[in-house]
Amino acid sequence: MLRKFCFILFSLCLSMQVQAAENPEFVKVNAGLEYQLIATYDQTKLDQILSSGIAGFMASSTQPDAYRNAFNPAKFAVNLYRVRYRSVIPELNNQPTLASGLLAIPVTGDKTFPVVSYQHGTVFDKSFVPSNPDKSMETSIMLAAFAAQGYVVVAADYFGRGLSALPDSYLVKDSTRQATFDMLWSAKDIMDSMQLTASHFFMSGWSQGGWVTMQFLKKLDILGINVTAVAAASAPVDIYLTMNRWLNNYQPVDAVYLPAVVAIQLQAQEFYMSQVGLLESAVKPEYLQASRDLYQGKIDWETFFKVTPPKLQDFIRSDFAKSGVLGDSPYWQLLDKNQAYRWKSEVPLRTYYGGRDEVTPKIIGQLPEATQKLLGGASASSIYAGDQADHRGVFLFGVRDQKKWFDSFIAKSVKP
């Protein structure tokens, strides 16, 4: 199913026509920041994303036809800028590094825009990121749903993805926060150089990106930076509980790519958190080399899938799975510390979950609402995408709902 989806998505990306900049050069903003115009998506292209693009995205979903004609036609063309910026790696004593992301600005002639920071989901190829939007259909959908309607869209690639030379920082808390924070400030500096300002600031994320969004929100909460509202779809906000459910309570709905997800997460913890030998302690010996090759980008997911089992329990050592029940080892303790919801927030929040989500369990999607109610935080709502909503269905349901929700904050601020 996933292979069919990837083939359709790749074919669609090749068939769509985009006006690209000829010989684009990076424009320097300051010593650590530059940007490059990579394309302009016109309204025809953006409408195509919302029709044939979504059809391809949902081809192997449990709801292949649920979101046809579900979004408004594009109002504006969108200029797309690849951003290259300097950051630091908190887990490695703030070692300097280079990161990348996307800044999308609608062509409206206006000088003030609402801004949405989008945090992307899991990818197994470092090029399938926002700064390369033709290979990231989720990013393209966000551009068509938000940027084409007048929002500026900001999206970090994360460390280890896009132009970054680092290994993937998958679900590594502090590096994730740093990459998104510095990308946001880079986008602000670029907008300042263009004499553009933000009227509102929203945040959105899906899957891994939902967890990233919540981690990013906590950093901004700590720093006292104002956020208008936040939305997270299929967000595994409690990695400890999510991983334990995957390992110790198998369900037929579980995604066949969970072994790949766990393989890259283990190795990210090895590199960034110096947990030497973690992969060997967790993965069965016959699958270690494929796991290393996937993380190092030597093989793609399809090749990995051919030589590994689709069921996570057949991929992971049984003693490692059992160790998660009590959670006493350094790895499980770290996962517990990486939760992204157990604090009081003053920012309105919506989370989305579905009945057939093959990655994020329903109960996990409901945790942020319960926590904010318990702690007396801001309004938080868990919104059910439906009994048949799978991982991709929850994403599209969430995008459609949060666009209307974000618009309502803008409408309230407009004086009659």
C-alpha positions in Angstrom: 0.0 0.0 0.0 2.7 2.5 1.0 4.7 1.6 -2.1 1.7 2.3 -4.3 1.2 5.6 -2.6 4.9 6.6 -3.0 4.8 5.8 -6.7 1.6 7.8 -7.3 3.0 10.7 -5.3 6.2 10.7 -7.3 4.4 10.6 -10.6 2.2 13.5 -9.6 5.2 15.6 -8.6 6.8 15.0 -12.0 3.6 15.9 -13.9 2.8 19.2 -12.1 4.1 22.2 -13.9 5.9 24.8 -11.7 7.3 28.2 -12.6 10.9 27.9 -11.2 13.4 30.6 -10.9 16.2 30.5 -13.5 19.7 30.1 -12.0 18.4 31.2 -8.6 21.0 32.7 -6.3 21.0 33.0 -2.5 20.3 36.4 -1.1 22.3 37.1 2.0 20.4 38.7 4.9 23.2 38.5 7.5 26.3 36.4 8.3 24.3 33.4 9.2 21.2 33.6 7.0 20.4 33.6 3.3 17.5 32.6 1.1 16.8 31.5 -2.5 13.7 31.8 -4.6 13.1 28.2 -5.8 9.7 28.5 -7.5 6.4 30.3 -7.8 3.3 28.1 -7.5 0.6 29.7 -9.6 -3.1 29.3 -8.8 -3.5 26.5 -11.4 -0.7 24.5 -9.7 -2.1 25.1 -6.3 -5.6 24.0 -7.4 -4.0 20.9 -8.9 -2.5 20.0 -5.5 -6.0 20.2 -4.0 -7.4 17.9 -6.6 -5.1 15.4 -8.2 -2.5 15.9 -5.5 -4.8 15.0 -2.7 -6.2 12.1 -4.8 -2.7 10.6 -5.0 -2.0 11.3 -1.3 -5.1 9.4 -0.3 -4.9 6.6 -2.9 -4.1 3.9 -0.4 -6.1 5.5 2.5 -9.2 4.1 4.2 -10.9 7.2 2.8 -9.7 7.7 -0.7 -12.5 10.0 -1.8 -13.3 11.7 1.5 -11.5 15.0 0.7 -12.3 15.6 -2.9 -13.4 19.2 -3.4 -13.0 19.8 0.3 -10.8 22.9 0.0 -11.3 26.4 -1.4 -9.7 27.3 -4.8 -6.5 29.2 -4.6 -6.8 33.0 -4.3 -3.1 33.9 -4.8 0.1 32.6 -6.3 2.8 31.8 -3.8 6.6 32.5 -3.9 8.7 29.8 -2.4 12.0 30.5 -0.8 14.6 27.9 0.4 16.2 29.3 3.6 19.7 28.4 4.7 20.4 29.4 8.3 22.9 28.8 11.1 21.9 27.0 14.3 23.5 25.0 17.1 23.1 21.5 18.4 22.1 21.6 22.1 22.9 17.9 22.7 26.5 18.4 21.3 27.5 21.4 23.5 25.9 23.9 21.1 28.1 22.8 18.2 27.4 25.2 15.2 25.5 23.7 12.3 23.8 24.6 9.0 20.0 24.0 8.6 17.3 24.6 6.0 13.6 25.3 5.6 10.9 26.9 3.5 9.4 30.3 3.6 6.3 30.7 1.4 4.9 34.2 0.8 1.6 34.7 -1.1 1.7 37.2 -3.9 -0.9 39.7 -2.7 0.7 43.1 -2.6 0.0 43.2 1.1 2.7 44.0 3.7 1.1 42.3 6.7 0.2 38.6 6.9 -0.9 35.9 9.3 1.9 33.4 9.7 1.6 29.7 10.3 4.7 27.6 11.2 4.2 24.0 9.9 6.1 21.1 11.3 6.3 18.1 8.8 5.8 14.4 9.5 8.1 11.4 9.3 10.2 11.0 6.1 12.8 8.4 5.3 14.6 10.5 2.7 16.3 13.7 3.5 15.0 15.4 0.4 11.3 14.8 1.2 11.1 18.0 3.1 9.5 21.5 3.0 12.4 23.2 1.3 11.9 20.7 -1.5 8.1 21.0 -1.7 7.7 19.1 -5.0 8.8 16.0 -3.0 6.7 16.7 0.1 3.0 16.4 -0.7 2.0 17.3 2.9 3.9 20.6 2.5 2.3 21.2 -0.9 -1.1 20.7 0.7 -0.3 23.2 3.4 0.8 25.7 0.8 -2.4 25.2 -1.2 -4.6 25.4 1.9 -2.9 28.3 3.7 -0.4 30.2 1.6 -2.8 30.3 -1.4 -5.4 31.9 0.9 -3.1 34.6 2.2 -1.0 33.1 5.0 2.8 33.1 5.1 4.0 29.5 5.7 7.2 28.8 7.6 8.6 25.2 7.8 11.8 23.8 9.1 13.4 20.7 7.5 14.9 19.7 10.9 18.5 18.7 11.6 19.6 15.8 9.4 17.1 16.7 6.7 17.2 19.1 3.7 20.6 20.8 3.4 21.8 19.6 6.8 24.8 17.4 6.8 23.9 15.9 10.2 22.3 12.5 10.9 18.5 12.6 11.3 17.5 14.2 14.6 14.3 12.2 14.7 12.3 12.8 17.9 15.3 14.3 19.6 13.8 17.0 21.8 16.3 19.9 22.1 17.6 19.8 18.6 14.1 19.7 17.3 13.2 22.8 19.3 16.4 24.6 18.2 15.9 23.9 14.5 12.3 25.1 14.5 13.0 28.1 16.7 15.9 29.3 14.6 14.0 28.8 11.4 11.1 30.9 12.8 13.5 33.7 13.6 15.2 33.4 10.3 11.9 33.8 8.5 11.2 36.9 10.6 14.5 38.4 9.6 13.8 37.7 5.9 10.3 39.2 6.2 11.8 42.2 7.9 14.3 42.6 5.0 11.3 42.6 2.7 9.4 45.0 4.9 6.7 42.5 5.7 5.2 42.0 9.1 3.1 39.3 10.9 -0.4 40.0 12.2 -0.9 36.6 13.9 1.2 33.6 14.6 -0.2 30.1 14.4 1.4 26.6 14.6 0.5 23.4 12.9 2.0 19.9 12.6 1.2 16.3 11.6 2.5 13.0 13.0 6.1 13.5 14.0 5.4 17.1 13.2 2.6 17.2 15.7 5.1 16.1 18.4 7.5 18.8 17.1 4.8 21.4 17.2 4.0 20.7 20.8 7.7 20.7 21.8 8.2 24.0 19.9 5.2 25.4 21.7 6.6 24.6 25.1 9.9 26.4 24.2 7.9 29.4 23.1 5.8 29.2 26.3 9.0 29.2 28.4 10.3 32.2 26.5 7.1 34.1 26.8 6.6 34.4 23.1 3.0 35.0 22.0 1.3 32.3 19.9 -2.3 32.9 18.6 -3.4 29.2 18.4 -1.9 25.7 17.8 -3.2 22.6 16.0 -1.6 19.1 16.0 -2.8 16.1 14.0 -2.0 12.5 14.9 0.6 13.8 17.3 2.5 11.1 19.4 2.8 13.6 22.3 3.8 10.8 24.7 6.6 8.9 22.9 7.1 6.6 25.8 3.5 5.4 25.8 3.2 5.3 22.0 6.3 3.2 21.7 5.2 0.8 24.4 1.8 0.4 22.7 3.6 -0.4 19.4 6.0 -2.9 21.0 3.8 -4.6 23.6 0.2 -4.4 22.4 0.2 -5.1 18.6 -3.0 -4.2 16.7 -3.8 -5.3 13.1 -4.0 -1.6 12.1 -0.4 -0.9 12.9 1.6 0.6 10.0 4.1 -1.7 8.2 6.7 1.1 8.3 6.9 1.1 12.1 10.1 -0.9 12.1 11.7 1.9 10.0 10.4 4.5 12.3 11.8 2.8 15.4 15.1 2.1 13.6 15.8 5.7 12.8 14.6 6.9 16.3 17.0 4.5 18.1 19.9 5.7 16.0 19.0 9.3 16.4 19.1 8.8 20.2 22.5 7.0 19.8 24.0 9.9 17.9 22.5 12.9 19.7 22.2 11.5 23.2 25.4 9.3 23.2 23.5 6.1 23.9 26.1 3.8 22.4 24.9 0.3 21.5 21.2 1.2 21.7 20.4 -0.2 18.2 22.1 -3.5 18.9 20.3 -3.9 22.2 16.9 -3.3 20.6 16.9 -4.7 17.0 17.4 -8.4 16.1 20.9 -9.0 14.7 19.7 -10.0 11.2 18.1 -6.5 10.7 20.9 -4.4 12.1 22.7 -3.6 8.8 19.5 -2.7 7.0 18.7 -0.4 9.9 22.1 1.3 9.7 21.8 1.6 6.0 18.4 3.2 6.2 19.5 5.8 8.8 22.6 6.6 6.8 20.6 7.1 3.6 22.3 4.2 1.8 19.0 2.5 1.1 15.5 3.8 0.7 12.4 2.7 2.6 11.3 0.2 -0.1 14.6 -1.5 0.0 14.5 -1.7 3.8 11.0 -3.1 3.6 12.1 -5.9 1.4 14.6 -7.2 3.9 12.8 -6.6 7.2 9.5 -7.8 8.6 6.4 -5.5 8.5 5.4 -6.4 12.0 7.4 -4.5 14.7 7.3 -7.4 17.1 9.2 -9.5 14.6 11.9 -6.8 14.2 12.6 -5.9 17.8 14.3 -8.1 20.4 11.7 -9.4 22.9 13.8 -8.4 26.0 14.0 -4.8 24.7 10.2 -4.7 24.3 9.7 -6.1 27.8 12.1 -3.4 29.2 9.6 -0.7 28.1 6.9 -2.0 30.5 8.8 -0.7 33.6 10.8 1.9 31.8 13.8 1.8 34.1 16.5 1.9 31.5 18.1 5.2 30.3 16.4 4.9 26.9 12.9 4.6 28.3 13.5 7.2 30.9 14.6 9.6 28.1 11.5 8.9 26.1 9.4 9.7 29.1 11.2 13.0 29.5 10.5 13.7 25.8 6.7 14.0 26.4 5.2 17.0 24.7 2.0 17.8 26.6 2.5 17.8 30.4 2.6 21.5 31.2 0.1 24.3 31.6 -0.2 26.3 28.4 -2.1 29.6 27.8 -2.4 29.0 24.1 -5.6 27.7 22.6 -5.1 24.2 21.2 -6.8 21.7 19.0 -5.6 18.1 18.5 -7.0 15.6 15.9 -7.2 11.8 16.1 -8.9 9.1 14.0 -10.4 5.7 14.5 -8.1 3.8 12.1 -4.9 5.7 12.6 -2.1 3.2 12.0 0.5 5.2 13.8 -0.9 7.3 16.7 -3.3 5.6 19.1 -6.6 7.4 19.8 -5.9 7.8 23.5 -2.6 9.5 22.8 -4.4 12.1 20.7 -6.7 13.0 23.6 -3.9 13.5 26.3 -3.3 17.2 25.7 -6.9 18.2 26.2 -7.2 16.1 29.4 -3.9 17.7 30.7 -5.0 21.3 30.1 -8.3 20.6 31.8 -6.5 19.1 34.7 -4.0 22.0 35.1 -6.4 24.8 34.3 -4.7 25.8 31.1 -6.1 27.4 27.9 -8.9 25.9 25.9 -7.9 22.6 24.5 -10.1 20.3 22.3 -9.5 16.8 21.0 -11.4 16.5 17.7 -12.3 13.1 16.3 -11.8 12.8 12.5 -14.1 9.8 12.4 -14.2 6.0 12.7 -12.6 5.5 9.3 -10.0 8.2 9.5 -6.4 6.8 9.1 -3.2 8.7 9.5 -3.5 10.7 6.2 -7.2 11.2 6.7 -6.6 12.8 10.1 -4.1 15.1 8.5 -6.5 16.4 5.8 -9.4 16.6 8.3 -7.1 18.6 10.6 -5.9 21.0 7.8 -9.4 21.8 6.7 -10.7 22.4 10.3 -7.7 24.4 11.5 -7.8 26.7 8.5 -11.4 27.7 9.5 -10.3 27.9 13.2 -7.3 30.1 12.5 -9.4 32.4 10.3 -11.8 32.9 13.2 -9.0 34.5 15.3 -8.2 36.8 12.4 -11.8 37.8 12.0 -12.1 38.6 15.8 -9.2 41.0 15.5 -10.7 43.0 12.6 -12.5 46.1 13.9 -15.9 46.8 12.2 
